[in-house]
Amino acid sequence: MAPLAPPLATPLLYDTSYVATTADSWTAHNRAFIGMTCHWIGQDLRRQHGTLACKEIKEKQTNVVLAQAIFDVHHEFGLGNKVVATTTDNGANYVAAFKYFGVGNMPVEEEEEQDPEVVVGQPANLHAQLEEVAPAVVKLPKHYRCGAHTLNLIATADVQSVAEWNQGLRAPFTKAAAKAQGTWNLQNRSSVVANSIKEKTGRKLKTYCVTRHSAIFYI
């Protein structure tokens, strides 16, 4: 039996039969986190939403670990039988988690775009990992990939494979971007460099995110 839902969640979701959730994970200051939100249609037919969790993940973010984390949050709030779908980004570990533990999913290709914010799962070692987390209990809902994240990947990663893309201007742009990336890397890896940059410019530099097509523009 799933544990009782926290008091704050009960009045909002007690009479709700169907909900959808989202999950995302990231790293900051050498720590990894997973965040989840919940979305549903209220009695007044208006869309409602709320935050379910923001938890630290102290293990490597494999498909098995993420599947267990999502499953635990669903059942912590008593949503095990109410969640109709969960949306995540295109990270290979998320795709693998729902491929092996999800229900009603279409077959997934083996080659997936890798999200630098997450660690790629290891499906080849899945059977060895199953015994550690009792996956017979873990059951995830239908999986949807975030449309915005997919479009960002098309605009940043997939466009690079287009023949003769931006021919003539690509070389100088790539050279300038490489120099900028080197500066960003120094700032991210060294607190001394980061503080020096802040002293000279009054702030730390915004850094490029490959999965955000507008990142260069805002920098």
N, C-alpha and C positions, 0 to 999 in steps of 0.2 A: 504494500500500500504506500502511495506517495505521501511524503510528509505534509503536514498542514501548511497552508499558505500563510505568509506573514500577515499580520493584522491590516496593514495599509493596503495590501493588494486585494483582500477579501471583498470589501464593499464595491470595488470597481469591477471586478471580474467574476464575482460569484454567480450572477445571472447571465453571464456571457457564455454562449455555447461554442463560438468559434473565434480564434485569434490567430494572428500571424506574428512572427518574431523576426528580428534581425540579429546578426552576430558579426562582430569584427574584432580583430586582435591587432596589437601593435606593441612596439618596444619603446621605452623611454628611460634614459639614465640606467641602462643595463638591466632593466626590469621589463617583464612581459605582462601584458594585461589582455583580458577579454571583456568586451562590453556587449550587452544585449538589451534590445528594446522590444516592446510589445505593442501591437496595433490591433484595433477592433472597431466594430460599428456599434455605437451605443443605442439605447432604447429610443432615442430621438433621431436615429438614423444619421447621426453625425460621426465622423471619424474621430476616434480617440487614440491616444498613445501614452506610453509611460516607459520609464527606464526600469529594467529588471535587475541588472547587475553590472558592476564594474569590478572585476576581481583580478588579482594577480595570479599568473600562471608560473609556477616554479619549476615546471618540467619543460623539456623541449616540445615545441608546438607541432607535434606529429598529428596525423589524421585521427589517431586513436585518442590522444589526449584532448583534442578539440571536441570530438564526438562526445566524450564523457562529460566535458565541461558544459556543453550545450544541454545535454540530457539532464544533468544535475540541476541547472537553473530552471528548466521547464518544470521539473517535479518539485523543486523547492517552492514554487508558486502554485502548485496544484494544477498545472496546465498540460499535463501529460496527454490527456485525451482531447484537449481543446485546440491544440496547435495544428493548423492545416498546412502551413508551409513556413519555411525559414529562408530568409534571403541573406546571402553573404557575397563577398567579392569573388574574384576568379582565382584566388590563391589555390595552388595545387593541393595543399593539405586539406582545405575545406572541401574541395571537389571530391577528394578521395574519401573524406569522412562520410559524406552523404552517399557516395557510391556504395560503400560497404555497409553502412548502418541505416541508410534512408529507406523509405518505402515509396513505391510508385514512381521511381525516377527512371528517366530514359538512360540508355547506355551512354557512358562518358568516354571520350577519347583518352588515350594514354598520355598524349602530349598536350600539356596545358600551359597557358601563360603563367609565369611565375611572378607573384606579387612580392616586391622586395621587403614589404612590411611583415611578411610572415615567412616561416621556414617550410620548405617543401617537405611533404610527407614521404614516407617510404613504404609504398604498397607491397614491395617485394618481401619485406620483413613482417607483414601484417600478421601472419599466423603465429609468429613467435610472440607478438605483442598481445594477441587476443587473450592469452591465458592470464596476463597480468591485470587486465581491467574488466574481466567478466563481461564481454560484449553481448552475451546472450540476453542481458538485462537492458543494454543500451539500444534504444530504438529512436531514430530521428524521423521527422516528417518529410514531406516533399521539399525538394530543394529548388530555389530560384537564384540565379546569378544577378547581381546588381547591374541594371542597365546603364547607369551612369559610369560605373567602373569599367564596364565593357567598352563604352564609347571612348573613355579616356585611354584605354589600352590601344584601341584602333588609331587614335590620334597621335600616340606617342611611340608605341612599339611596332605595330603592324605597318604604319606608313613608311617605316625605315626600309622595309623589304620591297617597296614599289620601285620598279626599274626606272632609272633616270629621274628619280624624285628630286625636285629642286636643283636640277643640274646647273652648275655654274656658281651658285651661291652656297651650296652645301659645304664645300671645303672650308672657306673662311669661317663660316658659322660654327662648324664642328671644332675648328682649331680654337676659336674664342671660348666656346663652351667647355672645352677640355681644360683651359687655363682657369676658368671660373670654378669648375668642379674641383680642381686641385686646391683652390683657396677654401672652398666649402669643406672639403675633407680635413684640411688642417684645423679649421675652426672646430669641427665636430670631434676631432680626436685629441685635441690639446686645449686644456683650460687656460694655459698661458697665452696661446695664440688667440683664443676667443676673447680673453680680457684685453689683450693688446688691440684687437680690432675694435672693441667697444670703446676703448679710451680714445682712439684716433677718430672714429666716426660717430661716436655717441650712441651706438647701438650694435647689436650683433647682426650678422648678415642673414637674410632669409636664404634658405637652402632649397635646392631643386628637388622636386618629387616626381619620379618618372611616371607615376600613375595619374598625375594631374596634368591634363593637357594645357591648362592655363598657367602653370607654375612659372614658366619663363617670362610670360607677360607681366605677372605681378612682381617678380623679382626686379 
